[in-house]
Amino acid sequence: MNKWIAVFLYGCSGLIAAVSQLLMKLEAEKSRGERGIRRILHIRVIIAYGLMFGTILINMIAMRYIPYKYVPVLGTFSYIFVLLLGYFGLKERIGKRKALGACVILLGIVIFNH
């Protein structure tokens, strides 16, 4: 596998993990009154766990071809994805500290690549 394809897959796994977290959050808000096993036997929860399992598989495959120095940097993209999905999917507010944190993460990625 090409190194850059593996880098792309590893970056996409952060997005997939963020979507999984979004599904779990939506289902948790929807099924507040339920208890026990009934709380996790919903299609969103099952899909979310499947996505997380897929993320683990993608990471294991991609990390075989990615130089180790890229792994921590690419892992920070998941924070940006979670922030954006929270804003667009859950209508959460992005405060000054969150925006500043996202900018610092992006700046660190840019500095790392130069």
N, C-alpha and C positions, 0 to 999 in steps of 0.2 A: 504494500500500500504506500502511496506517495505520502511524504511527511505533511504536506499542506492539506491534503484531504483529511488526514488524521487530525490536524489542528482544527479544521472546519467542523468535523464531527464532534470533537471534544467541546468546542464552543457551542455547538447546537445542543449538546447534552445539558448545558446550563439552562437553555431556554426550555427544554423539555421538563427539567426538574421544576422550573418556575411555574409552568403550566400545571404540573402535578400539584404543587402547593396551592395554586389558585383553586383547583377543583376541590381539594380537601377543605379549604376555608369556606367555599360556597356551600358545601354539603354540611359542614359543621354548623353554619348559621341556619341552614334549613331544617336540620333535624335535632334541634336543641332539646326537645321534650322526650326524645326516645332514649332508651336505656339498653345496656348490654350489647349483645351481638346484633340486634336490629339496627343499631347505630352505624355499623360498618357494612351492612349488607345492602348497599345502594350502588347503583351503576357508576356514579361519579367516584365513589371511594374505590371501587374495584378497578376502574380505569386509571385512577391516580396511582394506585399501587403498581399496576402494570407499567405505567410510564416510568415510575421510579426504578423498577426492575430493569426496564429497557435502558435507562440512563446508566445504570451500573454496568450493563453489558457493553454499551458504547464506550464508556470510560476505560474499561478493561482492554478492549480491542485497540482504541486510539492510543492509549498510553504505551503500547508496545512500539509505536512508530514516532512518537513525539519526543524531541529532546527534553530532558527533565526541566530545564530552565524555563520552558514555556508553561508548564503545568500550573504553578501557582498564579501566574498572570491570567491565564485563560479562565481559571476558576473564579476570579473576581467578576467576570461578566455576569455570573448568576445573580449577584447583588443588584446589578443594573436591571436585569430582566425582572426580578421580583419587584423592584421599585416601580417599573413601568406597568407591569401587569396589575399591581395593586392600585395604581392610579386609574388605569383604563378599565380594568375588570371589576374592581371593588369600589371605585370612586373614593379611594382614600386620598387624603390631602398630603401633598409633598411639602413639608416645612423647609425652612432655611437650612437646618442642620442636615436633613436628608439630601437636599439638593447640593449642598457643599460637599457632603461625603461622596455623592455620585461624581461630582466634578473632580474630586481628588483621585478617585479610582480611575477615571478616564485619563486624567493627566499622568498618572503613574503608568498606565498602559502605553501611552504615547512616548513617555520618556524611556521606558524599557525598550521600545522598538527602535530607538535611534541611537 
